[in-house]
């Protein structure tokens, strides 16, 4: 069994507002339990954190890339863009 696939029992103390939000999320998403709803919320938060990490890395790259490198990439994108999907079944 994949160790990442196992569930781990934990106990947390949450504010009434947080408990209400989890319960509302369970109903809205059709989750089978509040634990499943909480897991959905955490997964969404983790994905958002990863998106922000990727966005920050891209911003840093473009903020620090030389004008020459950016010009090369722009030229490549202009040449490749319209033809990028040619020959790939859609």
Long-range contacts (C-beta under 8 A, 24 or more apart in sequence): none
